[in-house]
């Protein structure tokens, strides 16, 4: 198990209460970058944990509703990546590979392995890279709204697709997105956009020897069906595509219960306990 790796993840910066009472927030420093971890789950938990990784410009809040649907019998770690949310902004942009390495070291420190690693949007690149890095610790990869479609690999095309998606998302979802985008700042967003565009998601799929589930909203203009099917076909292990009827790109906010149920099932937890609204 990767937990035997030296505790290289850095210093723990102490707990703070955050969100629902059952969620504990702790800040950690890894390779001179600060991360926030929002942990839920009691003392008697399933052997496999769930890791939630948000997308570009977002924070743990984009996945908080999913976390709130996961029963306490399944330990869940919902991350604020370095540079997002309340974390300090690094001096330079952090690559997808660096984020994955940092999370691997942090999971070592937390004795959190094994995990079902779930990411949304740019977070899908990070969990994919994490699975390639630590296939012995990642039980399953869940890629929700994966990026970046090789047929639409320009900033202009991505901006148009994002605009199309925004026009169709519910107002509360757009409000959350706008709040997090402004919180992170335009300059940092643009730095990270370059990293997201640079990462070759499709080319990295064959090197993933971990089973994968690709999840997309049926009407998602960013993670289109043909693109998602290519990812499933290229994965180095068993993979499948799940389409959420009527949803667009922000599935974690529009169908949190469905996504939580899938994650709990993959983690071997009690699906019947998944909470509703």
C-alpha positions, 0 to 999 in steps of 0.5 A: 500500500502507498501508505508506507511511503515516507510522510513527505506530504508536509505540515498539517495546519490545523482543523477548522469547522466548515460546511455541515457539522459532519465535515471537518476542514484541515489545511495541509502544505505539500511541496510548498503548496497549500491544500484544503481537505474537507473530510466526512465519515465516522470512525467505522468506515468502509475500507475504500474512501472516496476522493473528490477533485473539483475543476478549473476555477472551482472549489470543493463547494462544487462537490459539497452536495455530492459529499453531503449525499454520501453516508458517514460509513464511507469516508470522503475527502473533498479537496480544495486544490492549491490556488483555489478556494481559501488556499494560498496561490502558488508562485507559479501555475501548478501542472496536472502532474504536480497536482496528482503527485501532491495528492498522492503524497497527501493521501500517504500522510492521511493513510487514506488509501485505497480510494475511488478517485472522482474528478469533475472537468479539469479534476478528471485530468488530475484523478486520471494522472493519480491513477497512473501514478498510484494504480495500487491505491486507486480502486476506480477512476470516475471522470465527470465531464472530462476535458479537453476534447481533442477535436475542440482543443483551442481556447476559443472552442472551449470558451464557446462550449462553456458559454453554451453550457452556461446558458443552459445550466440552472441559475443557482449553478451559474451563481456558484460558478461565477462566485468561485471564478471571481474568488480565484481571480482571472489571472490564476484562471488563465494560468491554469487554463494553459495547464488544462489545455496542455494535458493530453488526456486521451493520450494518457488513457492507455496508461491507466490500468485502473477501471474507469467510469466516464460520466457526462450530462446528456446535453453537455456541450463540453464533454461531448458523447463522441469524446467520452466514448473515445476515452472509454475505448482508450482506457487501459482497463475496463471502462464504461460510459454513464449518461445522465439524462437532461443534465449538462456539464455540472452534473455534481450540482444538478444530479448529486444523488445519482453521482453519490450513489455511483461513488458509494457503489464503487467504494463498496458502501451501502447504496441504500443509505445515500441521502436525498435532498 
